Amino acid sequence: MRSILLGAALAAVTVVTVVPVAAVPASAATSTGCEGGGFAVTTPDGRTASGRATVKVSTASLGADQVVRVRGRYVEFDVAPVTGNVYSYVYTGASNPESMTAGVRTPVWASKTLDLGPVLRTEVEVRVDGGDLVLLARGRAAKVKVQAKDCATGGVFQQEAEAATAVVATHTLAAGMYYFVNPYTGKVNFGNGTAFRGKDSAQVATRQSQTTDTTVWRIEPGGRMGQVLGEDAVEASAGPTVCVTDCQAQNQIRGSLPVTDPAYSS
């Protein structure tokens, strides 16, 4: 059952009653959850990189809709290097004892777009190290860094824009996913009616609006947007600290705080 339950800050969010489900394995990004993970990347000019490799591509003449294809065992997505936008983030459901979807392929995000426009026209550099990936798209006045880890538990995913002024990010969930207020934590999660849980992770960013499937964020210079999945998404944490220099996607508490959501509390 869905009903509007949030105040002014989240006035447009549709809230879904969460039905308790059988607990799934704890899903911080453990070595088991990342076992066998590894990214393969295909650039717009057809080059590929996997294992431990770095590839660079000029973005001077790329179209705004051309993408770097990132394919992992557990996670896959596309990045448009001219804009820094992320598209089609999917949790593959590949076999793993810590899988959050019992082997079911699960689209999570339709897109995570930035309002920079097609300005990143210097180069894109992609560094792959097994299951770790850093993509850096550069322009004369801005750059965007995307960090990801290929894990059955979702792993790290972070999109960070560096510009002289604030950047507006619009996050749109994939079909079947929706935002809801978790009754066990009082925080806004996203899910699809199963034990799958996710949460936006903001650093020096302010939520501007939110609906059932879309959130708009204003990210101040030095800020970034990330996400946490599974157990990390339902921990009773106080939220991120303010960090505007040398911030790392890994700077988060994992698996050491109270978990009250019955999907992950056993």
N, C-alpha and C positions, 0 to 999 in steps of 0.2 A: 504494500500500500504506500502510495506516495502522497506527501502533503508538504506544504510550505512551512518551514519551521525555523528559519534563520531570521535574525534581526537585520538592522540597517546594513551592516557590513556585508551580509550575504543574502540580501533580500530576495534575490532571484533564484536561489538554489532550490531545486526540487529535492526533497528528502525522502529517502526510501527506507522503510522499516527493514532492518537487518535480521534475518532469521538465523538463530544459532545453527551452525553446521559442525560436523565432526572436525576435530582439530587436525591440522596438517602438520608436517614436520617443521620445526623452527627454521626460519628462512633468512637469517642473516647470511651475507655472502661468504659462506664457509668454503674450505677447499673442496669438500664433497660436492657442494652445489655448483662449483665451477669446473669440476673434473671433465676433461675432454673438450672444454671450451676453446674456441679459437676463431678469430675473425679472418675473413677473406674480403678484400676491398677491390672494387672495379671502378676506375676513374672514367670521366666522360670521354676520354680519348681511347678507351679500351684497354688500358694497362691494368694489371692486377698486382696485388701485394698480399702476402700472407706470411705466417711464421714470424720472423723478425725482419722487418723491412720498412723503408721510408720511400715514399713516392711524392714528387712535386709536379703540379700542373699549372701552367699559366691560365688565369681566369679572364684575361683581357678580352677575349672574343667569345666566351661561353654565353649561352643563353641563360636567362634567369630560371628556366625550368629544367636545365641539365643537372644531373645529380651524380654524386658519388654513392655507389651502392655498397652498403656494409652488410655482410652476411656472416652470422655466427652460428654456432651449433644451437644456442638457446635464444639469442636475440638477433633481430635484423631490423634495419631501417635505412632510409636514404637521406642524404644531406645535399641541398643545393648550395654549392660553394660561393656563388655570386651574391646570395642573399643571407646565407647562414641559416636558412629555414630547414627544419627537420620534418620528414614525411614518413608515414606508414611504419610506425614503430610497432613491432610484433614480437610477442613472446611465443616462441615456436612450439613449446610443449615437448621438446625432445626428451627422451627417456632419462630420468634421473630420480633417485630416491627423495630428493627435496623439491621436486617439481610442484609448482603451485596450481597446476591445472590438470593434473592426472593425465598427462600426455595429449591434451587438447591444444591445438594451435589457437592462439588468442590474440587478435589485434587489440592493442592498447590505445595508441594515439593515431588519429588521422593526420594531425600536423601540430607542429610547434613553430609558429612563424614570428618573425621580428619585423618591425616597421622601418628597418634601415633602407630597404629598397635594394636594387641591384648595384651596389657600390663597392663590393669586395673584388676589385678587378686587378689585383696584383698577382697572387698565386694562392693555391691551396696546397698545403703540405699534410700528408697523412702518414702517421707513424703507427705501425702495427707491431705488437710484441705479444704473440700468442693470443691470449684472451683479453689483452688490454689494447685500447685504441685511443689516440689523440688526433683530432683533425683540426687544423688551424687554417682558416680562410682569411686572407689579408687584403686590405684596400689602403688607399692613401690616408683616409681619415678614420678608419674603423677596422676592427677585426673581430672574428667570432671563433671561439674554441669550443669544440664538442669533445667530451671525454666519455668513454663507455667501457664496460667490462662485461664479458660474455659469461653469464652465470644462469643456472636454472632458477636461481632465486632473484633474478632481475639484475643484480649487480649495480654498479655505479652508472648513472647517466646524468650528464650535466651539460648545459648549454650556457655559455658565457659570452656576452657581447662587451667589447671595449670600444667606447665612443666618448666624445666630448660632452654629450648631453644624455639624458635619460632615454632608454629604449623601451618601447611598448612591445610586450610579447603576448601573443594570443595562442592559448593551448586548446585544441579541439580533440575530444576523445573519439575513439573509433566507434563505429556502430555497435550497439549492445553494451557499451560502457556508460556509466553515469556517475555523477558526484552525489554523495549522500553524507549526512551527518551521522557518524558512528555513535550509536546510543551508549556504548561502553566507554568511550573516551571523550565524547563531545566535540571531536575534531572532524574536519571534512576529509573524507576518503573518496576514492573512486573504486568501482568494482562492477561486476556484471551479474550479481545475484548468486554467485558461488562463493567459495572461500577466498577467492582472489581479492587482495587488498592493495591499494596504492595510495600515495599521498604526494602532492606537490611539495617541494622543499625549496623555500625562497631564502635568498641571502641578499639583504639590502634591497628588497623589492616589496612593493605594496600592491595588494589585490585591488583592482579598480572595479571589476564586476564579475559576476559568476551566474551561470545558468546550469541546467541539467548536464550539459555536455561541453561547455566552453567556459574558460576563465581568462580574463585579461589582466596582465600584470604590468606595472610600471617598475622597471629595473633601473636603479640609480647607477651612476658611474662607479665601477668597482664591484657591482653586484652580479648575481647569477641566478639561474633557475635550474633546479635539479628535481629528482624524484626519488622516492624510496618505495620498495615493494615488499609484500609479505609481512613478516613480523616487524620489520623496521617501520612499517607504515602505521602500526597500531601501538607502538611503545608509548608509555606515558611520559614523554619527554617535554621539556620546557621550550623546545624550539631552537633554531639555530642561533649562534652568536653572531654579532655584527663583525664582518670581516671584509675589507676592501682591497687588501694587498696580499699576494701570495696565498690566496685561498685554495684549498685542495678539495676535490670531490670526496676524498676519503676522510675528511675531517668531520666525522659524525659518530655518535655513540651507536654501537651495534650489539644488540642482544643482551644488554646489561641493565635494562630498565623494566619496570613493571609492565606486563602485557595483560590486559583485562578482556580483550575481545576473545570469546570462546573459540573462534576459528584458529587461534594461535596460542592460547594460554595453557594448553595441556602439555 
